[in-house]
Amino acid sequence: MTGSRDHGITGADRAAVEARGETFYPGPSGGSLAAYPPKERWDDWVELDSRAWPERVERHYALVPTTCFNCESACGLLAYLDRETGQVRKFEGNPEHPGSRGRNCAKGPATLNQVTDPDRILYPLKRAGGRGEGRWQRVSWDQALDDLAGRIRRAIQEQRHHEIMYHVGRPGEDGFTERILAAWGVDGHNSHTNVCSSGGRAGYQYWMGLDRPSPDHANAKVILLVSSHLEAGHYFNPHAQRVLEGKQRGAKLIVFDTRLSNTATHADHWLATYPGSEAAVLLAIANHLIQTGCYDREFVRRWWNWRDYLARERPDLPVTFEAFDRILRDLYREYTFDFAARESGVAAETIAQVAELVAGAGSRLSTHTWRSAAAGNLGGWQVSRTLFLLNALLGAVATEGGTYPNAWNKFVPRPIHVPPHPRTWNELSWPAEYPLAMNELSFLLPHFLREGRGRLDVYFTRVYNPVWTNPDGFSWIEVLRDEALVGLHVALTPTWSETASFADYVLPMGHAPERHDLHSYETHDGQWIGFRQPVARALRERDGQPVGDTREVNPGEVWEENEFWIELTWRIDPDGAMGIRRYVESRARPGEKLGLDEYYGWAFEHSVPGLPQRAAAEGLTPLAFMRRYGAFEVARKIGAVHEQEVPRDDLQDIGEDETGRVYTRAPKPDAMNVVPLPTPDPDAAGRRPVGVRVDGKILRGFPTPSGRLEFYSSTLAAWGWREYALPTYIRSHIHPDELEPGEMPLISTFRLPVHIHTRSANAKWLDEIAHTNPLWLHPTDALRLRLRTGDLVRVETAIGHYVVKAWVTEGIRPGVVACSHHMGRWRLHEPGQRQMMAPAALSRDGSRRTLSRTGEVGPYASDDPDTGRIWWTDVGVHQNLTFPVHPDPISGQHCWHQAVRIRPAEPGDHPGDVQVDLERARTEYQAWLARTRPARAVSPDGTRRPYWLLRPLKPPKDAYALEASRA
Ligand code: SF4
């Protein structure tokens, strides 16, 4: 690396820029200066007004950074604020952002559409009729806050903590709201994660104690992706640009994807695996590495917990690496290329070629899977577990070009106040049937409520649309309509959604340039923080006009969550008597409310190494620096943390178990970086685990019970799933042997590159590019079913059916159908989002529920002339309504793939029609619930859950006891 800064940019990149006669940009982007306005001119950047052409009319802009909120990647944006009007004219990439390096996908610049969306919600609204009737009245923030604060206060005072729930989709921040809930003493955090990434996370968590990978694609020799990461995966834009860098440097790209995705088109090897067979192929590759001796024995010897495996599963053998090495060959012998070919439908020769390629990668194998197969299948969590097995065999763990544990490439600054976590356990989110679930069983909430497991007094949904996003949406509608089950539903949302229409309050929250949040994600081997901020406020402050409350600069009465939560918390405990208010008090001005300048200023000043010095060098405070540049690189080249020796100060009165796990009595040092990490149990003497002895040295290791990579998961073995304790293959619920005659697997999970769930429907540029979701069907299947492109078909699931247009394409493997999940938005009433939500009506007949379109999307008059130019009418179908819940009994992940029957539509069917039987939905729920091994049956120690596993809010250990009160 010879770049002036080592952001993955090489001297060759610089030379290429300079060879074009351009000036190299000396920041993370490393591109041509021509691509980015130099930061010295961000106060007054001049461009010619394209609309005035051919006249040369100059426009003066102030450039203010923020962070994109259209997916989880948190790429940097630069807002171009017109100096004359104060309005944002466009968003481009922020070249100072180490993760995105000045680049964005289409959804970044389309943030402008969301800001100017004529249908956005600008004022707090309260329901004026029955829930879901669509009648609203405008209320003041004060009215809403006092109502909410009163109810929450009463619930806490009456020990009904579990009746308060905050249900979040995309958090877009690092722990602010968890801390608010902790301040309230409420175990009320609920997430979307079990309909998203729990499967992927579980596989990684059982291996390394950390639930995500951080692949170093740019430096890899071989990149193996299970899914379409180049266009839609986790950390899409930051990773995609590094995948392409890797390819430009000669890396080979292997892609597993049943569809011919844009990612597959860039692959050197595309494996169109039968859905659910991915782990079988990965194990065949692993077997090849083992049988041919192409694995890193030293790494395996030093870092795998093979001693645990031998001690617990093979007491007949000596606890020596030689003994383990010998039996390793037997463990995977059955996973031949032929076996994998039979399961996956991919030719054995192709799998063999790919295995050879992987074998040649050595420690430069970068791998990634996230949702995709891990989220589609029963046992999908074994996809990430078997994928990481390849890294673990090759020693490609925390190596250049390998795959890092995510927590090492992430930095969460310690905040000004850290309330203790609640002392209660909410069984509505963490039921005892799923002791190993990675996250809350959020999508089962309607069933739990209807079974009488509890009720909700105050239910917040935030950046979350469960009626649309979750499976079994009609069950959600049923409980959201039932005031006995959900006392008050508060939708915190910038835009209308199917769920918001069943709320009591709809409170308008800001888009990316209208709010504060702090971010850090594992985009590469480095650590950075990104700062989302209200850009108009930042500019005013830059110009010397302080702003008290973000509502002063936002459109209408749009607010931001952070100021909202502080205000609400203050009103819950106005005199501080409940011990809650202190967590939102100013330190600088005791007894006064904490402001966000102080909140973020404190973290930047006290918890981000290097930032105060860097800011001072420019004559700025740390907060002013972050407001000006929007991001800061904390560290790069973190390297192999597990190989670091534990400092002497951390070793006091140490103890060591037979496998080398080392425990200490040294107090835990205060960390600036507060990335949540698992907390393995202390030893019998109460000492905390601090490292692991490897070849005589005490190294940091991994935050697993053993301190090593857990090839053998003692947790799975101890909690009733011994047969899955090793990386293995679990046949999916849509395995060919599970299908009835005439059924086919449906892939319903794939994203389109220009949309994100339901949050981008208010972006007209994106809607114009993609607005419908036809059913992908291979020509051989189309011929068999006598279907052509454009024909209407019924897709029948276990609980109902939907009607959609067919798209016949060779881009899907024969025998499988696919339908993207973004589309099919609907609205029952005005107001609503009119660019992508079609008018619709709901009806009921016994247990049968129907959604029918009553009109189409079309042009309409508004402040934005473009809405009069809407030419699309077909916005697809809401297929998730027809999916029953499929909770994986171990990870808790909803297994999205469906066994379906496809047949031509019937007379009277219309595109977008949906019909579901709620009784069948309940039967399916019960059938999947019966697959679990509840804590009461399998817990080895009378607790609800292994204490070491991550949990967003982690009650003290006594609350883990099965007999403990759930209050
Ligand atoms: S990948 Fe695209 S949508 Fe996601 S944060 Fe980056 S620019 Fe925004």
Residues whose N, C-alpha, C, O or C-beta is under 5 A from the ligand:
A	BS01	SF4	C68 N70 C71 E72 S73 A74 C75 N104 C105 K107 G108 F236 N237
